[in-house]
Amino acid sequence: MRGSNRTTLLLLLLVLCFATSVSAFGAGSVADGSNFKEFVWRHGDIVEVLRFLPSSLITHTGFTQLQRRQIYFGNWLRDFSQVVDATCLENIPESILRAIVSILAMMEFGYATDEFDVTRERLGCYRHVEHIDNPRGYSSNAQAIDPRLRGPVDPVELELDPDTGMKNYIANSGKSWETSSDYIRDQLSKCIDLGRRGRAGDHAAQKESFIHLGAALHTLEDFAAHSNYIELCLQEFGEHAVFAFVGDACRVPLPAHFRTDRKVPPLVTGTFGMLDIFHSLLGEADDMAILQSQGSLNQVQTHLGYGATAFDQLFDAIETGIASIQIFSTENNALISQLKTVHLILQKFVAEPSTSSDEEENCDDCDKNSDNSPPTAKKSHNSVDPSIIWQALEPLFFFHDRMKKWLKEVATNDEESSGNTSSEMSDLTNQLVFKAMRIVIESSVKELRATLRAAKARVDKEAASSGSAAVYDEGSSASDPSHSDLSKDHFCNVLNRPAGLVATVTTNWTTQKIVECWDNTELDADGVIDEILQIMHHPAFVKDKSEIQEYMYMTVDKWWKDLPTAERSLLREKLTKDSVRQREHEDHHLLVQPNGRQGPAHFPGSKAAVVKALPRRSFPLEWALKEIVADCLWFDYEVPKGLYAIPSNLLDLRSDAELDQDLLRYLPITDDKNIWFYWHNGYENMYPTAQRTVRAYQRRFSKLGWKIRVVNREPDSPLNIGNFLDIDDPNIFPAAFRDGTICGDYPAQVNSDLVRFPLLLRYGGLYADTGVLPIGDLNRLWNETVANVESPYEILTFGEAKGQTVTNYFMAGQRENIFFQHCHRFLIKLWGENGGRTSPSGIHRSPLFKGLPLAGEGNTGLTWTEDGRTITLDEGRRILTDYLFQGQVINMVMGTVDVEAGWDGPRYGRNHIFAIDFLTGSQLINHLTSWNGPRQFELFSLCLPTHGERETEDQREAREIVEQCLTRSFGFKLATGLILRVMGDTLGALWKKNAESDNKPNTYAHWFRYATTYYNQSELPDPVDVFLTEPIKRGRLLEAE
C-alpha cells in the first residue's frame, strides 16, 4: 500500500474518531467552564449527581459517563417530545419531526443510533403529565391529529385534592384521569423490570432501563421547578409575604389529623408549559445573556451550512482511503457499499431539491408582519417524502456512529493528536456529516421553524386570554397560574437555584433506590415506587415527613439560611405578589454571583462508596482497523452445508471492548443457564486467543438467557470464586485451595478442576475449558435434554465411543445433580488424604482408585524425552493419571455401585449421560492431521483463495478440515498442558505464541473462528452408545478397600 493512501485513510478514519457532539444548544446543561456551573441548574446538570453513585450496590462500580448520558438521553427526550404536538403535527409529519430531533440528539450526545436512537416509541408525544403541566386550555381535538395525544380536559382534573393539598392531575391517582404520579410509576416499573433483566445479562434491556429511569427523573426534577413547592416551603419558614401563585382567597385546610384550623395555599403548577420548547428551539428563552443559546434550530441551520469542502470530495476521499486497504475486498466491503448507498440517495435530493420561498430563506424576519398578526405556517407542497428522508439519514447515522465507537479509543492512546490536529479532524467530520444532512433535511428544518413561530404566536395569544393572570387579582380564588410566571426552569428566575438543589436530592435519592431494586430481586418494586412518589407532596400537608420529604425540606431551609442577610432581604422584596406581577422575580443579568456556593445539595448517604469502572481497553491503530473490519464488514465466508447464519437479533453484536466490560463484572445468578470458565488471574489477563473463545460464547448465547462468567482467584475481583462459594468450607474446597498452596507443574489447571464440581453442584450450567470453541447448538441441546423434564438425560459432555469414559473439559447439568455430588465428595476425600494434598503428584497411588487402570491404557505413544532422559511408558501413564486426576474421579464414580448410597454408576452413565463422541465431537482436527500441531497451524494460517484464484492442495486440505470440523463436531478442543510435553507444539500452543494468528481476516483460522461465533448447526448430535459395563467396584464409594 502506498504511504499516501494509508495516510489518507488513517486521517479520515481518525476524523470520525474525534467527532464530538456539536456545541450544546442550551436546553440541557450549563456550559463547562462557566462560573455558573452547578450554581444555576438545568436537567443536564442535575443528572451529573449520578457520578457520586454506584450503579450496583454489590460491586460499588460507579455509573460510567456513557451510562449517565444514556440516563440523561431518556430525560432529554421528554423535553423534545413536546415538538410532537397538535400545533406542529398539523403541518409536519411525525417522522420528519423525529428526524430533526434525531439530529438534535446527535448534536447533544454525539450519537444517533443504538442507545441514542430516537425511535417513535422512545420520543412519544407531548403529555402534560410528563412535566406536571396544568392541562387547562389544552386543545380538545388533539387526538384527531394523533391518537397518542391527550383527550379533552375534564374540569375535575383541575380541582384541588383535599387529602394532599395538590391539584388532582398531579398525584390523585386511580380516577378517570391520568396523573403525573401514574406516569412516574409506569416509567419506574419498566425501569426496574428491565434493569433486573439487564443484571441477568440482557444488555438491550439494561439500555432501555436507563432511558426509562431518565424519563422518570425528568418528571421528578420538574416537581420543584414547575410547581410552587419552594414558595410553600418559604411560607412554612414564616415568609408569608412570598407569593405562592394562587389567589389570595385560594386556600385549603390542613387534614383533620393536624388538629388545626390553619389553611394554606395549595400546591399548583402552570398552564401552557409547552411554550418552553418553543423558546428552546427558537432561541428566545431569556436566560442571562452570557449563557443564552441562539436556539436549537438556529444551531442546526448553522451547522448544516458550514465548511468549505464539498460532500462529493469528502465521500471520494473516504472511499479511496478504504479501498486502498488490502484487507477489504471489493466484493463485500460493507463500508464502501454503505457510503455509495448514502451517496446515491443524496444525489437524488440534489437532483430534486425541495423548493423554499424567499420568506423561508429569510425566516429571521418571518414574524415581522405589518399588522402584528400571528404568522401562518403553510403546509409545504414540496416537502420530501419522510420515508425517503429516513432512507438517507439512517445509513448516515449508522456509519457515523459505528465508526466513531470503534475508533474513539485511538484518541486516548495518541496524546499528540490533541490540540490543533484534533480540532481540524473534528471540523472535517462535522463537515461530512452536516453537509450530507443539509441535502436531506434543511428544507424541513426551515419548515419546522416557521411552524413553531406560528404555533408559538398562537399559544401566546391563547395563554394571554386564558385568565391565568387572575391569580394576581385582589380576593381571587384562582389556582391556575401560567407556566411562564411560575416555572423556575430558566436561570433568570431567582428560585432556579433552590429548585435545582431539590432536584439534585430527589435524583440522587431516587437513583439509589432504583439501583437497590436492580440488585435485589426480592425487593417489592411497587413498595419502593410508593416511597419515591412521596417526593410529590405539599410541605405543609405532611406531619411526619418521610426520609426524602425531610431531605427536600431541609435543602430549601439550608439554602435560605445560608444566604447573606442582604441577599435574603432582596429576595423577600422580589417574591411578593406585586413584584412577581411586575416580573421582578426574574434577574436577567444574574447579579447574584456564585461566590463559592456551587455544587449539588447533600444529605446523609448522598455520596456513596464508589469504585471506578474499569476503563475500556485501549488498542493500537492497527488493531483498531481490524476491529472495524470485524464489526462493519460481514465476511463473505462460505456457510458449509448443515450450518446456517445465526440471525443478528440473537447475537450480541457489540464491540469487543463492550463485551469485555460485561465479562469483568458480577452477574447475579437467577437460574441454571450459566456458562463457567476459570482463569486464575482473571479474564483481563487471559491470552487473546482464550478471550476470543469466551467472547464467542458471549455473542452466541447471552441473548438466549445464558450468563457467561470467568471466575478467578484475584482478591479484589467481583468474579473471585469466593463471591460464589465459601472458600473456607472444608466440604467445598480442600485446605490447599483455601490457603493458596497448590503447587506442582499445573497449579492453575488444578485450581480449575477443584472449582468445576462445586460450581455445577451449587448453580448448574456448563463448565468449559477456555480452549473449547463452541460449534453446535448448545442452547437447543440443553433445552431438549437436561432442561427437559421428559428427557432421561441429566448430564451433557463428551465421551468415548462404545465405552464408559467421559471428559471433564465440557460438562453441563442442573444444580444439585447426584452425579456432580458424588464426584465432588470423592474429590474432597481424595485431596484430604495424607493430611491434605498440595498437588496431584502421586495421586494415582490413592487406595480410593483401587481397581481402576492407569490412564492411557493401550496407548503406546506415552513416552517422551525431557531434561536428557526418556520418560518410559509406565512412567508416562502415571504422570498422565496424576494430571487427569479429575477424569479418574469421574471414571471411579461411574464405575462404582454403592448400594448404601443408592448409587449405580454404570447404570447412571448408560441412562442419564448424553455423551458426544469426544474424538469426532471435539478433537477431529487432531484425528485428521495425526496430532500434528505445526501442520494444523500452517494450514489454518493460509489465506483463502481470492476471487477467481485456483485453490492449492494445501488450501483444499485446510478448507476440508474447517468444513468437517464445523459440520461433524460439536466443539473444538485446543490441546494444551501435559500434551505439549508428549507431542510438542499444538495448534492451541501456537495460537498462544502468535497472538493474532487466529484473528487475521481471510485466513482459514479466521473463517473457522468466525463460524464458531456467527454460524450454528441445523441438527443436533447423537449420543455415543455407553455400554453397561461391569462395575469397577461394589461397595462404599468413599472408602478404600
Residue pairs with C-beta under 8 A, 6 or more apart in sequence:
1 324
1 325
1 326
2 324
5 320
5 321
5 324
6 324
6 325
8 317
8 320
8 321
8 324
9 321
9 322
9 324
9 325
10 321
10 621
11 321
11 425
12 317
12 318
12 321
12 428
13 321
13 403
13 407
13 625
13 628
14 407
14 410
14 411
14 417
14 425
15 425
15 426
15 428
15 429
15 432
16 400
16 403
16 404
16 407
16 429
17 403
17 404
17 407
17 408
17 409
17 410
17 411
17 425
18 411
18 417
18 422
18 425
18 426
18 429
19 110
19 400
19 404
19 426
19 429
19 430
19 433
20 110
20 426
21 106
21 107
21 108
21 109
21 110
22 106
22 107
22 299
22 303
22 430
23 107
23 299
24 31
24 44
24 107
24 108
24 293
25 104
25 107
25 108
25 280
25 293
25 295
25 296
25 299
26 280
26 285
26 287
26 291
26 292
26 293
26 294
26 295
26 296
27 42
27 76
27 79
27 280
27 293
27 296
28 42
28 43
28 44
28 72
28 76
28 108
29 42
29 43
29 44
29 45
29 48
30 36
30 37
30 38
30 40
30 41
30 42
30 44
30 45
30 291
31 37
31 291
34 290
34 291
35 593
35 594
36 291
36 491
36 590
36 594
37 45
37 598
38 45
38 598
38 599
38 600
39 497
39 594
39 597
39 598
40 291
40 491
40 496
40 497
40 500
40 590
41 496
41 497
41 499
41 500
41 501
41 503
41 504
42 489
42 500
43 72
43 75
43 76
43 79
43 218
43 221
44 72
44 75
44 76
45 500
46 217
46 221
46 500
46 503
46 504
46 507
46 600
47 68
47 71
47 72
47 75
47 214
47 217
47 507
48 68
49 504
49 507
49 508
49 511
49 600
49 606
50 63
50 67
50 68
50 71
50 507
50 508
50 511
51 62
51 63
51 68
52 62
52 508
52 606
52 607
52 608
52 610
53 62
53 63
53 508
53 511
53 512
53 515
53 608
53 610
54 60
54 61
54 62
54 63
54 515
54 608
54 609
54 610
54 611
55 61
55 62
55 63
55 64
55 67
55 515
55 613
56 199
56 515
56 518
56 519
56 665
56 666
57 515
57 516
57 519
58 519
58 666
58 668
58 718
59 611
59 665
59 666
59 718
60 608
60 609
60 610
60 611
61 610
61 611
61 612
61 613
61 614
61 665
61 718
62 610
62 611
62 612
62 613
63 71
63 613
64 613
67 210
69 109
70 115
70 116
70 207
70 210
70 211
70 214
71 210
71 211
71 213
71 214
71 217
72 214
73 105
73 109
73 115
73 116
73 210
73 211
73 214
74 122
74 210
74 211
74 212
74 213
74 214
74 215
74 217
74 218
75 214
75 215
75 217
75 218
75 221
76 105
76 108
76 109
76 214
77 118
77 122
77 123
77 124
77 211
77 214
77 215
78 130
78 131
78 214
78 215
78 218
78 219
79 218
79 276
79 277
79 280
80 101
80 104
80 123
80 277
81 123
81 124
81 125
81 126
81 127
81 130
82 126
82 131
82 274
82 276
82 277
83 97
83 100
83 101
83 126
83 277
83 281
83 448
84 94
84 97
84 98
84 123
84 124
84 125
84 126
84 146
85 125
85 126
85 142
85 149
85 274
86 139
86 141
86 142
86 145
86 146
86 149
87 274
87 451
87 455
87 458
87 459
88 97
88 448
88 451
88 452
88 455
89 97
89 145
89 146
90 145
91 377
91 378
91 379
91 447
91 451
92 383
92 444
92 447
92 448
92 451
93 386
94 120
94 146
95 120
95 386
95 387
95 389
95 390
96 383
96 386
96 389
96 441
96 444
96 448
97 448
98 118
98 120
98 123
99 386
99 389
99 390
99 393
99 441
99 444
100 297
100 300
100 441
100 444
100 445
100 448
101 118
101 123
102 112
102 117
102 118
102 393
102 397
103 112
103 300
103 393
103 437
103 441
104 296
104 300
105 111
105 112
105 116
105 118
106 112
106 116
106 397
106 400
106 433
107 296
107 299
107 300
107 303
109 116
110 116
110 404
111 401
111 404
111 405
112 118
112 397
112 400
112 401
113 397
113 398
113 401
113 402
114 207
114 401
115 207
115 210
115 211
116 401
122 211
124 148
125 146
125 148
125 149
126 149
126 274
127 149
127 150
127 178
127 183
128 134
128 135
128 138
128 150
128 169
128 273
129 169
129 178
129 179
129 180
129 182
129 183
129 219
130 180
130 183
130 215
130 218
130 219
131 218
131 219
131 222
131 226
131 273
132 169
132 170
132 180
132 219
132 222
132 223
132 226
132 227
132 269
132 536
133 226
133 269
133 270
133 271
133 272
133 273
133 274
133 483
134 158
134 167
134 169
134 268
134 269
134 270
134 271
134 273
134 480
134 481
134 483
135 150
135 153
135 157
135 158
135 169
135 271
136 153
136 158
136 271
136 466
136 480
137 153
137 271
137 272
137 462
137 463
137 466
138 150
138 153
140 151
140 152
140 153
142 149
142 150
142 151
143 149
143 150
143 151
150 178
154 176
154 177
156 168
156 175
156 176
156 177
157 167
157 168
157 169
157 177
158 167
158 168
158 169
158 479
158 480
159 167
159 168
160 166
160 167
160 168
160 252
160 266
160 479
161 167
161 168
161 170
161 171
161 172
162 252
162 253
162 255
163 172
163 255
164 170
164 171
164 172
164 267
164 537
164 538
164 541
165 252
165 254
165 264
165 266
165 267
165 538
165 540
165 541
166 172
166 266
166 267
166 268
166 536
166 537
166 538
167 266
167 267
167 268
167 269
167 479
168 175
168 177
168 179
169 177
169 178
169 179
169 180
170 179
170 180
170 181
170 227
170 267
170 269
170 536
171 179
171 180
171 181
171 533
171 536
172 179
173 179
173 181
173 182
173 185
180 219
180 536
181 533
181 536
183 219
184 216
184 219
184 220
184 529
184 532
184 533
184 536
185 529
185 533
187 212
187 213
187 215
187 216
187 219
188 212
188 213
188 216
188 514
188 525
188 529
188 532
189 525
189 526
189 529
190 208
190 209
190 212
191 209
191 212
191 213
191 216
191 514
192 209
192 514
192 517
192 518
192 525
192 528
192 529
193 209
193 525
194 202
194 205
194 206
194 208
194 209
194 212
195 205
195 206
195 209
195 213
195 514
195 517
195 518
196 517
196 518
196 521
197 205
197 206
197 209
198 205
198 206
198 207
198 209
198 518
199 206
199 518
199 519
199 667
199 668
200 667
200 668
200 670
200 705
200 707
201 662
201 667
201 702
201 705
201 706
201 707
201 708
202 703
203 652
203 654
203 662
203 702
209 518
213 511
213 514
216 510
217 506
217 507
217 510
217 511
220 503
220 506
220 507
220 510
220 532
220 535
220 536
221 503
221 506
221 507
223 229
223 502
223 503
223 506
223 535
223 536
224 230
224 488
224 498
224 499
224 500
224 502
224 503
224 506
224 552
225 487
225 488
225 489
225 496
225 499
225 500
225 503
226 269
226 270
226 273
226 483
226 486
226 487
226 488
226 489
227 267
227 268
227 269
227 486
228 244
228 245
228 246
228 265
228 267
228 268
228 269
228 481
228 486
229 267
229 499
229 502
229 539
229 552
230 488
230 495
230 498
230 499
230 502
230 556
231 242
231 243
231 244
231 245
231 265
231 495
231 575
232 244
232 264
232 265
232 267
232 538
232 539
232 540
233 539
233 553
233 556
233 557
234 242
234 556
234 560
234 575
235 242
235 244
235 264
235 265
235 540
236 539
236 540
236 553
237 557
237 560
239 572
239 575
241 572
241 575
241 576
242 572
242 575
242 576
243 575
243 576
243 577
243 579
243 580
244 265
245 265
245 268
245 270
245 471
245 481
245 485
245 486
245 580
246 265
246 266
246 268
246 471
246 478
246 479
246 481
247 470
247 471
247 473
247 475
247 476
247 477
247 478
247 479
248 474
248 475
248 476
249 475
249 476
249 477
250 265
250 266
250 471
250 476
250 477
250 478
250 479
251 263
251 264
251 265
251 266
252 263
252 264
252 265
252 266
253 261
253 262
253 263
254 260
254 262
254 263
254 264
254 540
254 541
255 541
257 543
258 543
262 540
264 538
264 540
266 479
266 538
267 537
267 538
268 479
268 480
268 481
268 486
269 483
269 486
270 468
270 480
270 481
270 482
270 483
270 484
270 485
270 486
270 487
271 463
271 466
271 468
271 480
271 481
271 482
271 483
272 459
272 462
272 463
272 466
272 468
272 482
272 483
272 484
273 483
273 487
274 459
275 456
275 459
275 460
275 463
275 483
275 484
276 285
276 483
276 487
276 489
278 284
278 452
278 455
278 456
278 459
279 285
280 293
280 295
280 296
281 295
281 296
281 297
281 448
281 449
281 452
282 295
282 297
282 298
282 449
282 452
282 453
282 456
283 292
283 293
283 294
283 295
283 296
283 297
283 298
284 295
285 292
285 293
285 490
286 292
286 490
286 492
286 586
286 588
287 293
287 490
287 491
287 492
288 491
288 492
288 587
288 588
288 589
288 590
289 588
289 589
290 590
291 491
293 299
294 302
297 445
297 448
297 449
297 452
300 445
301 442
301 445
301 446
301 449
303 430
303 434
304 434
304 435
304 437
304 438
304 441
304 442
304 445
305 434
305 438
305 442
306 430
306 431
306 434
307 427
307 428
307 430
307 431
307 434
307 435
308 431
309 428
309 431
309 435
310 435
311 346
311 432
311 435
311 436
311 439
314 428
314 431
314 432
314 435
315 339
315 343
315 432
318 339
318 432
319 336
319 339
319 340
322 328
322 333
322 335
322 336
323 330
323 333
323 336
325 625
327 625
327 626
327 629
327 1001
327 1002
328 335
328 336
328 629
328 633
329 636
329 946
329 947
329 1002
331 636
331 947
332 633
332 634
332 635
332 636
333 633
334 632
334 633
334 634
335 399
335 628
335 632
335 633
338 395
338 398
338 399
339 399
341 395
342 392
342 395
342 396
342 399
342 436
345 388
345 391
345 392
345 395
346 392
346 436
346 439
346 440
348 388
349 384
349 392
349 439
349 440
350 439
353 443
354 380
354 382
354 383
354 384
354 443
354 444
355 382
355 443
356 382
356 443
356 446
359 365
359 366
360 366
360 443
360 446
360 447
360 450
361 446
363 446
363 449
363 450
363 453
366 375
366 450
366 453
367 375
367 453
367 457
369 375
374 454
374 457
374 458
374 461
375 450
375 453
375 454
375 457
376 454
377 447
377 450
377 451
377 453
377 454
377 455
378 450
380 443
380 447
382 443
383 443
383 444
383 447
384 440
384 443
384 444
389 440
389 441
389 444
392 436
392 439
392 440
393 437
393 440
393 441
396 433
396 436
396 437
396 440
400 433
402 631
402 632
403 628
403 632
405 655
406 624
406 627
406 628
406 631
406 632
406 655
407 624
407 628
409 616
409 617
409 618
409 619
409 624
409 657
410 417
410 619
410 621
410 624
411 417
411 418
411 422
412 618
413 618
413 619
413 620
413 621
417 425
463 482
463 484
466 480
466 482
467 478
467 480
468 478
468 480
468 481
468 482
468 485
469 482
470 476
470 478
470 480
471 478
471 479
471 480
471 481
472 577
472 580
472 581
485 580
485 583
487 493
488 495
488 496
488 499
488 500
489 496
490 496
490 586
491 590
492 586
492 587
492 588
492 590
493 585
493 586
493 587
494 571
494 574
494 575
494 585
494 586
494 587
494 592
495 575
495 585
497 559
498 555
498 556
498 559
498 560
501 555
501 556
501 559
501 600
501 601
502 552
502 555
502 556
502 601
504 600
504 601
505 548
505 551
505 552
505 555
505 600
505 601
505 603
505 606
506 535
506 548
506 552
508 600
508 603
508 606
509 547
509 548
509 551
509 603
509 605
509 606
510 532
510 535
510 548
512 605
512 608
513 528
513 531
513 532
514 528
516 523
516 528
517 523
517 525
517 528
519 668
521 668
521 670
531 546
531 547
531 548
532 548
534 546
534 548
534 549
535 548
535 549
535 552
537 549
539 549
539 552
539 553
542 549
545 553
551 603
554 603
555 601
555 603
558 601
559 601
560 568
562 597
563 571
567 592
573 579
573 584
574 580
574 584
574 585
574 587
575 585
579 585
600 606
613 661
614 661
614 664
614 684
616 657
616 658
616 660
616 661
617 657
617 660
619 627
626 996
626 999
626 1001
627 655
627 656
629 1001
630 1001
631 653
631 655
635 1001
635 1002
635 1006
635 1007
635 1010
637 944
637 1007
637 1010
637 1011
638 1007
639 645
639 1011
639 1015
640 962
640 963
640 966
640 967
640 1011
641 967
642 967
642 1017
642 1018
642 1019
643 966
643 967
643 1011
643 1015
643 1016
643 1017
643 1018
644 1015
644 1016
644 1018
645 1014
645 1015
646 700
646 1014
646 1015
646 1016
649 703
650 703
650 704
651 699
651 700
651 703
651 1013
651 1014
652 659
652 698
652 699
652 702
652 703
653 699
656 695
659 695
659 698
659 699
660 683
660 684
660 691
660 695
662 698
663 683
663 694
663 695
663 698
663 708
663 709
663 710
664 682
664 683
664 684
664 718
664 719
665 718
665 719
666 718
666 719
666 723
667 707
667 709
669 707
669 724
669 763
670 707
671 705
671 764
672 763
672 764
672 765
672 787
672 814
672 815
673 704
673 705
673 706
673 707
673 765
673 782
674 706
674 707
674 709
674 759
674 763
674 764
674 765
674 766
675 697
675 701
675 706
675 707
675 708
675 709
675 765
675 766
675 768
676 709
676 711
676 755
676 756
676 759
676 760
676 765
676 766
676 767
676 768
677 694
677 708
677 709
677 710
677 711
677 767
677 768
677 769
677 770
678 710
678 711
678 712
678 721
678 751
678 752
678 755
678 756
678 770
679 685
679 686
679 690
679 710
679 712
679 748
679 770
680 712
680 713
680 747
680 748
680 751
680 752
681 712
681 713
681 714
682 710
682 712
682 714
682 717
682 719
683 691
683 694
683 710
683 712
683 719
686 694
686 710
686 770
687 992
687 995
688 995
688 996
688 999
689 974
689 988
689 991
689 992
689 995
689 998
689 999
690 770
690 771
690 992
692 998
692 999
692 1009
693 770
693 771
693 772
693 773
694 708
694 710
694 770
695 1013
696 773
696 774
696 1009
696 1012
696 1013
697 706
697 708
697 768
697 774
698 708
699 1013
699 1014
700 774
700 778
700 1013
700 1016
701 708
701 774
701 778
701 779
702 708
704 779
706 765
706 779
709 719
710 719
710 770
711 719
711 720
711 721
711 724
711 755
711 759
712 719
712 720
712 721
713 720
713 721
713 740
713 751
714 720
721 727
721 755
724 759
724 762
724 763
725 732
725 733
725 755
725 758
725 759
725 762
726 732
727 733
727 737
727 738
728 738
730 828
730 832
731 828
732 758
732 828
733 754
733 758
734 754
734 827
734 828
734 831
734 832
734 836
734 837
735 741
735 836
736 742
736 831
736 836
736 837
736 838
736 839
737 751
737 754
741 838
742 750
742 751
742 754
742 838
742 839
743 838
743 839
744 750
744 838
744 839
744 840
744 841
745 978
746 883
746 977
746 978
747 839
749 977
750 839
750 840
752 769
753 808
753 827
753 885
753 886
754 827
754 831
756 767
756 808
756 811
756 886
757 820
757 823
757 824
757 827
758 824
759 765
759 767
760 767
760 811
760 812
760 813
760 815
760 817
760 820
761 815
761 816
761 817
761 820
761 821
761 824
762 815
763 815
764 813
764 814
764 815
764 816
764 817
765 812
766 778
766 782
766 796
766 810
766 811
766 812
767 810
767 811
767 812
768 809
768 810
768 811
769 809
769 810
769 973
771 809
771 973
771 974
771 975
771 976
771 988
772 809
772 810
772 922
772 971
772 972
772 973
772 974
773 971
773 972
773 974
773 1009
773 1012
774 971
774 1012
775 965
775 966
775 969
775 970
775 971
775 972
775 1011
775 1012
775 1017
776 969
776 970
776 971
776 1016
776 1017
776 1020
776 1021
777 1016
777 1017
777 1020
778 812
780 1020
781 796
781 914
781 1020
781 1021
782 796
782 812
784 791
784 1020
785 791
785 793
785 796
785 914
786 793
786 794
786 795
786 796
786 812
786 813
786 814
786 914
787 814
792 911
792 912
793 912
793 913
793 914
793 1023
794 813
794 814
794 817
794 819
794 912
794 913
795 806
795 811
795 812
795 813
795 817
795 819
795 912
795 913
795 914
796 810
796 811
796 812
796 813
796 914
796 916
797 806
797 807
797 808
797 810
797 811
797 812
797 913
797 914
797 915
797 916
798 806
798 807
798 809
798 810
798 915
798 916
798 917
798 918
798 921
798 922
798 970
798 971
799 805
799 806
799 807
799 913
799 915
799 916
799 917
799 918
799 1024
799 1026
800 806
800 915
800 917
800 918
800 919
800 1024
801 917
801 919
801 1024
801 1025
802 1024
802 1025
802 1027
803 1024
803 1026
803 1027
804 891
804 894
804 895
804 906
804 909
804 910
804 1026
804 1027
804 1029
805 887
805 890
805 891
805 894
806 890
806 894
806 909
806 913
806 915
806 918
807 887
807 918
807 922
808 886
808 887
808 890
809 922
809 973
810 922
810 971
810 973
813 819
813 820
818 903
818 908
819 893
819 908
819 912
819 913
822 893
822 901
822 903
822 905
822 1037
823 886
823 889
823 890
823 893
825 1037
825 1038
826 848
826 889
826 892
826 893
826 1037
826 1038
827 886
827 889
829 848
829 1038
830 837
830 843
830 846
830 848
830 885
830 889
831 837
833 846
833 848
837 843
840 882
840 883
840 885
841 882
842 882
843 881
843 882
843 885
843 888
844 854
844 878
844 881
844 882
844 885
844 888
846 1040
847 1040
847 1041
848 892
848 1038
848 1040
849 888
849 892
850 1033
850 1040
850 1041
851 895
851 1032
851 1033
851 1041
852 888
852 891
852 892
852 895
852 1032
854 877
854 878
854 880
854 881
855 877
855 880
855 881
855 883
855 884
855 887
855 888
856 862
856 876
856 877
856 880
856 881
857 877
859 877
860 873
861 982
862 871
862 873
862 876
862 877
862 880
862 982
863 870
863 871
863 872
863 873
863 876
864 870
864 871
864 876
864 981
864 982
865 871
866 981
871 879
876 982
879 978
880 978
881 888
883 977
883 978
891 1032
892 1032
892 1033
892 1037
893 903
893 905
893 1037
894 905
894 906
894 908
894 909
895 905
895 906
895 1029
895 1031
895 1032
895 1033
896 903
896 905
896 1031
896 1032
896 1033
896 1034
896 1035
896 1037
897 903
897 904
897 905
897 906
897 1031
897 1033
897 1034
898 1035
898 1036
898 1037
899 1034
900 1036
901 1036
901 1037
903 1037
905 1031
906 1028
906 1029
906 1030
906 1031
907 1028
909 1026
910 1026
910 1027
910 1028
913 1023
913 1026
914 1023
915 1023
915 1024
915 1026
916 922
916 970
916 1021
916 1023
916 1024
917 1021
917 1024
919 927
920 927
920 968
920 969
921 968
921 969
921 970
921 971
921 1021
922 969
922 970
922 971
922 972
922 973
923 973
923 975
924 964
924 965
924 968
924 969
924 972
925 936
925 961
925 965
925 972
925 987
926 975
928 961
928 964
929 935
929 936
929 939
929 961
931 983
931 986
933 975
933 983
933 984
933 985
933 986
933 987
933 988
933 989
933 990
934 984
934 985
934 990
936 961
936 986
936 987
936 990
937 985
937 987
937 990
937 991
937 994
937 997
938 954
939 954
939 957
939 958
939 961
939 1004
940 958
940 961
940 987
940 997
940 998
940 1003
940 1004
940 1005
940 1008
941 997
941 1000
941 1003
941 1004
941 1005
942 954
942 955
942 958
942 1003
942 1004
943 1002
943 1003
944 955
944 959
944 1002
944 1003
944 1004
944 1007
945 951
945 952
945 955
951 959
955 1004
958 1004
959 1004
961 1004
962 1004
962 1007
962 1008
962 1011
965 972
965 1008
966 1008
966 1011
966 1012
966 1015
966 1017
967 1017
970 1017
970 1021
972 1008
972 1012
974 986
974 987
974 988
974 991
975 983
975 986
975 987
975 988
975 989
976 986
976 988
976 989
976 992
979 986
980 986
980 989
985 993
990 997
991 997
991 998
991 1005
997 1005
998 1005
998 1006
998 1009
999 1005
999 1006
999 1009
1000 1006
1033 1041
1035 1041
